[in-house]
């Protein structure tokens, strides 16, 4: 599998405004897009998506429902479908995809401990063309 590097992390947060303050002011990330319940920030060659997840009853979410949603790794489009076949042959659990979304091909799957990983062919700039 020819992964070319880290692509992005998606993090579930309970308060988007408070999290934006932390990620922008303390860590120095650059805000690229601010939606109603999500924000995309750039940090060097990587990017972070923050997604606000509040319960419908205004009760704090348990710690297991907050934090890292998934980690994504860059892969060239020409290598994407071969990687998909490799994962399927190995019996890896695919949880979404392959689909074209956000400016590239995406495939989400689980590692042996259930951590969600993604292979993504796009970039932040390509995603912003679609999201904004």
C-alpha positions as CSV (number, residue, x, y, z in Angstrom):
1,X,0.0,0.0,0.0
2,X,1.6,3.3,-1.1
3,X,0.4,5.8,1.6
4,X,2.1,9.2,1.1
5,X,1.7,10.6,4.6
6,X,-0.7,11.9,7.2
7,X,-3.7,13.7,5.8
8,X,-6.1,14.9,8.6
9,X,-7.7,14.2,11.9
10,X,-11.3,14.6,12.7
11,X,-12.0,15.4,16.4
12,X,-15.4,15.3,18.1
13,X,-15.8,18.2,20.5
14,X,-18.5,19.3,22.9
15,X,-18.2,23.1,22.4
16,X,-17.0,24.2,18.9
17,X,-16.3,27.8,20.1
18,X,-14.2,26.8,23.0
19,X,-12.3,24.3,20.9
20,X,-11.6,26.8,18.2
21,X,-10.1,29.1,20.8
22,X,-7.8,26.4,21.9
23,X,-6.7,25.1,18.5
24,X,-6.3,28.6,16.9
25,X,-4.9,30.7,19.8
26,X,-2.9,28.2,21.7
27,X,-1.8,25.8,18.9
28,X,-1.7,28.4,16.1
29,X,-3.9,26.6,13.6
30,X,-5.3,28.6,10.7
31,X,-9.1,28.6,10.3
32,X,-10.0,27.7,6.7
33,X,-13.8,27.1,7.1
34,X,-16.3,27.6,9.9
35,X,-19.7,25.9,9.6
36,X,-22.6,25.6,12.0
37,X,-21.2,22.5,13.7
38,X,-17.8,22.1,12.1
39,X,-14.5,23.9,11.5
40,X,-11.6,23.1,9.3
41,X,-8.1,24.2,10.4
42,X,-4.8,24.0,8.7
43,X,-1.6,23.2,10.6
44,X,1.5,22.9,8.4
45,X,0.8,20.3,5.7
46,X,-1.9,18.6,7.8
47,X,-5.4,19.7,8.7
48,X,-7.9,19.1,11.5
49,X,-11.6,19.0,11.3
50,X,-13.5,19.8,14.5
51,X,-17.1,18.5,14.7
52,X,-19.4,19.6,17.5
53,X,-21.4,16.7,19.0
54,X,-24.0,17.7,21.6
55,X,-26.6,15.4,23.0
56,X,-30.2,16.3,22.3
57,X,-30.8,16.6,26.0
58,X,-28.0,19.1,26.7
59,X,-26.2,16.5,28.8
60,X,-22.4,16.3,28.5
61,X,-21.3,13.5,26.2
62,X,-19.3,10.7,27.8
63,X,-15.6,10.8,27.3
64,X,-15.9,7.9,24.9
65,X,-18.0,9.9,22.5
66,X,-15.5,12.9,22.4
67,X,-12.0,13.0,21.1
68,X,-10.5,11.6,17.9
69,X,-13.1,10.5,15.4
70,X,-10.7,9.1,12.9
71,X,-7.2,9.6,11.4
72,X,-6.8,10.0,7.7
73,X,-3.8,9.2,5.5
74,X,-3.0,10.5,2.1
75,X,-2.8,8.1,-0.9
76,X,-2.5,8.8,-4.6
77,X,-5.6,8.2,-6.6
78,X,-3.8,5.7,-8.8
79,X,-3.0,3.6,-5.7
80,X,-6.4,3.9,-4.0
81,X,-8.3,1.0,-5.5
82,X,-5.3,-1.4,-5.0
83,X,-5.2,-0.4,-1.4
84,X,-8.9,-1.1,-1.1
85,X,-8.4,-4.5,-2.5
86,X,-5.6,-5.2,-0.2
87,X,-7.7,-4.3,2.9
88,X,-10.6,-6.4,1.7
89,X,-8.4,-9.4,1.0
90,X,-7.0,-9.1,4.5
91,X,-10.5,-9.2,6.0
92,X,-10.3,-5.6,7.3
93,X,-13.7,-4.2,8.3
94,X,-14.7,-1.4,5.9
95,X,-17.0,1.1,7.6
96,X,-17.6,3.6,4.8
97,X,-16.7,3.7,1.1
98,X,-15.1,3.6,-1.2
99,X,-16.9,6.9,-2.1
100,X,-16.0,10.2,-3.7
101,X,-16.6,12.9,-1.1
102,X,-15.0,16.2,-0.2
103,X,-12.8,16.4,-3.3
104,X,-11.4,12.9,-3.4
105,X,-11.8,9.2,-2.9
106,X,-12.4,8.1,0.7
107,X,-12.3,4.7,2.4
108,X,-12.8,4.3,6.1
109,X,-11.9,1.1,7.9
110,X,-11.1,-0.2,11.4
111,X,-7.8,-1.3,12.9
112,X,-7.8,-4.4,15.2
113,X,-8.7,-2.3,18.2
114,X,-11.6,-0.5,16.4
115,X,-9.8,2.8,15.7
116,X,-11.2,4.3,12.6
117,X,-8.7,5.1,9.9
118,X,-9.2,6.6,6.4
119,X,-7.4,6.6,3.1
120,X,-8.1,9.9,1.3
121,X,-6.9,11.0,-2.1
122,X,-7.9,14.7,-1.7
123,X,-6.5,17.8,-0.1
124,X,-7.9,20.5,2.2
125,X,-8.1,22.9,-0.7
126,X,-10.1,20.4,-2.7
127,X,-12.4,19.7,0.2
128,X,-13.0,23.4,0.8
129,X,-14.2,23.8,-2.9
130,X,-17.0,21.3,-2.0
131,X,-17.8,22.3,1.6
132,X,-18.0,26.1,1.1
